[in-house]
Amino acid sequence: MHDIENIEEESREDRKSESLPDLLAGPEEVNENNLPTGQAGSHEQVIGSTELQTTNLPAGQAGSKPQTEQMEVHHHPKVEKKNFKEYFLEFIMIFLAVTLGFFAENIREKIADNNKEREYMESVVQDLKSDTTEMAYAIAGWNKSNSNADSILIYLKKDISPLTVNVLYNLLNRNFFHFNLFKYNDKTIQELKSSGDFRLIRNKEITDSIMAFDAEMKYILMTEQDVKDFMMDSKNIESKIFDFSLLNENKSDYSQLNGNTSLLLLNEARDEQINNGTLLTTDKQTIAEYYNKLWTFHLIARYHTFLFKEDKKKATLLLEQIQKQYHLEYHLE
């Protein structure tokens, strides 16, 4: 029995010793001679299968290298230090860019201001042309009224006779209202004031002339109210002396009314004269009071006319000045 057991143990040890190299060699180094019959040619298939399985493994699991060997290490790039010249050059470039941008914006604003200034001057010229036309109508009206008032004052000093009375009625009939309402066109000047755009006018002399003209026209409008009040005072006394129903109302010529003015003039009675006029009163005190009222109105009216003439000259000079400065092609009348 002991012999049989020894034989079996030896047999097992021999099998172990024979198969140990094959196990250590792994599946890739299996000798074809050790393979069973019919499987010797399948060694390459085993190796290919092993490689295929290794290739088909998920990313990160193919191969048995340590994970630390597959990690990428990011190194910070080395930054070269700039010297003083490079920093100074960058500063100069930035400074020049900012400065050029500032100058470009100033040039753009200056061009826009110059264009706006020219537009304002063109508008001022239009207003001045309208004002000079208005003043020309006003001066013509006042000249006629003043001449007529002169004649009335002269005949009031004469003896009251039928001839004198008829002349007075015809003078009243020729020019009943000694007044006109002047319309001042200050639209552009008011806009320049309210917007503060007077600063856009580069020529100080023109600016001063515009402001002076505006002040003088405001003064004319103020004195115009005084002229109107004195005219109404004289008309109140006049209505107590003359019978207005005798005036030739149908002879009123309104064709002389200007669309921009309220010029109210009664034209001469060309063919038909008043030959049978009578006064409502011949009281010398009443006639003397009328004379005084009319004389005062006439004096103020003459001064008012003088202001119109002077301001018309100034407006014409201002028009020429603006035309020359801004090369505006306007033909002054």
Secondary structure, DSSP 8 states (H G I E B T S, - for coil): -HHHHHHHHHHHHHHHHHHHHHHHH-GGG--GGGS-TT-GGGHHHHHHHHHHHHHTS-TTTSS---HHHH-------------HHHHHHHHHHHHHHHHHHHHHHHHHHHHHHHHHHHHHHHHHHHHHHHHHHHHHHHHHHHHHHHHHHHHHHHHHTS---HHHHHHHHHHHHH------------HHHHHHHHHTGGGG---HHHHHHHHHHHHHHHHHHHHHHHHHHHHHHHHHHHHHHB-GGGS-GGG--GGG--TTS--------SS----S--BS---HHHHHHHHHHHHHHHHHHHHHHHHHHHHHHHHHHHHHHHHHHHT------
